[in-house]
């Protein structure tokens, strides 16, 4: 994977940013708990619940948004998993020898599934719930950032995960 000089430079910068952003092992408990709580918003359970909330409380276009969010979430998850199993980038905690502050769902880092999940749901709902668009996209972005803070991903993993989600969302909206 890292034979090419450009990829090596990108990887080195990604690791440098990671080392600047990851929480130290000695981080205050409140700080650590805050970032851990945020990172779980991008987990499977939270993402599915948030995607489907409009089904129980809304009508018409809002129900369609829930279905679109579910499709975007599912498709982006499949794309992330295929890429993870082919790129096989080792998690930063293993490579840089720092602690991960959360349980890791698998051993592969690139791209971030939590970041993709949070952005998938936020992106689709932002098109329907216009007044909540910026807060939803902001929270999804911060969820991605939390994956770096807790030591689970490099910044590049998060960025690519979020871009996969956005591209998948655009595709779902165009095909709908």
N, C-alpha and C positions, 0 to 999 in steps of 0.2 A: 504494500500500500504506500509506503513512504519512500519509494525509490526516486521519484521525481523531485528535483530541487524546489520547484514552486510549492509543491505539497509539503515538503519539509519546512519551508519558511512559514507557510500558513499554520502548520501544526505547532511550530515553535511560538508563534505569536499567540495562538489560541491557548497554549499552556501558560504563557506569561500572563495573559489576562485572567486566566483561571486562578493563578496563584495570588493575584491582586484582589480578587473578588470573593474567594472562598472564605467562609468563617473559620477562624482559628479554633483549635480544640478547646481553648480557654475562653471562648465567647460566653457572655453572660447567658444564663438560663432563659431569661425572658426573650432575649434576642433570638436565641436558638429556637425556642418554641414558636415564636412569631413566624420565622422562615419555614419551619417544618409544617405549621398549619397551612401556610400559603401554598407550599409545594403539593400538598395533598388535594388541593382544588383541581389540579391537573390529572389526578389519578382516575382510574377507570370508573370507580363507583360514582365519584362526584361528577365527572364529565357526563356520564349517562343520565344521572338524575337531572342535571342542569339542562341537558339537551331536551329531555322529555317533559319538563315542567309545564310548558305551554299546552301540552295535550290535555292536562287535567283542569286548566283554569282559563282557557281561551277558546275562541271560535275562529273559523275561516282561515285567513292568512296566517294567523299565529299558530294554528295547528299544522299548517303546511311547513312553517319554519321549524317546528319540532322534528318533523320527518326529514326535512333537508339537513338539519343539524345532525341527526342520527346517521344519515347516509354519509355526510362529510366526515364525521367522526370515524365511522367504520372503514371507509375507503382510505382515509389518511393513516389510520392505524395499520392497515395491511401494507401500504406503501412503506411506512416507517419500519415495519418488521422485516420486509424483504430487503431493504437497504441495510439494516442492522446486521442481518445474517450474511450479507455479501461483503460489506466493508470491514466488519469485525474490528472496530476501534475499541481498544481496551478502556475501561472506565478510568477517570482521572485518579480516583483514590488508589487504584491498583498501580497505576503507572508512576504517579508523582509521590506515592507513599504518604498520603495524607488521609485522615479519617473521613469517611462519608458519614454525615450526621443522620442519614435515613437509611432504611433497608432498600437495597437496590433490586429492582424487579428482574433484572437479567445482568449478564456480564458485559454487554455491549453498550457503548456510549453514543454512537453516531447513527442516526439523529435522535433527538430527544422526543420520546413518545408522550411524556407529560406535557411538554410545550406544544406539541402538535394537537393533543387532545383539547387543551384549554383554548387554543386559538381556533380550532375547528368550530367549536360550539359558539364562541364569542363572535367569530366572523359572520356566521350565518344569522345569529340572533341580532347582530348589529344592523343587518339589512331590513329586518322586520320591526324591531323595537328601536326606532331612530333616536328617541330621546335618551336611550341608554347605550347608544353605540360607543361613544368615547370611554365611558366608565368600563364597559365590558371589554373593549379592546385593551384598555389600560391594565385591567386586572389580568387578562391573559398574558400580556407582556411581562408583568411582574411575576406571574407564576413561572414563566420561563426563566426569568432572572433568579428566582428562588432555587431552581435546579442547580445553578452554578453556586450560589451561596451555601447550599447544604452539601456540596461536594459530589453531586451525582453526575454532572455534565460539564463539559467545556462550553464556553460561550458560542462557539461555532456550531455545536450540536443543537443548541437551543435555537439559534437563528435559522438553521436549515429545517428543523422540525416545524417552526412557525411558518416558514415559507411553503413547506409541503401542505400544511393545513390551509393556507390562503389559496394556493393553486387548486387544491381539491375543492374548496368552497366555491371558487369561481367556476370550475367545471360543473359542479352540481347545480349551481344557479343557472348556468347557460343551458344545461340539458333539461331543466325542469319545465 
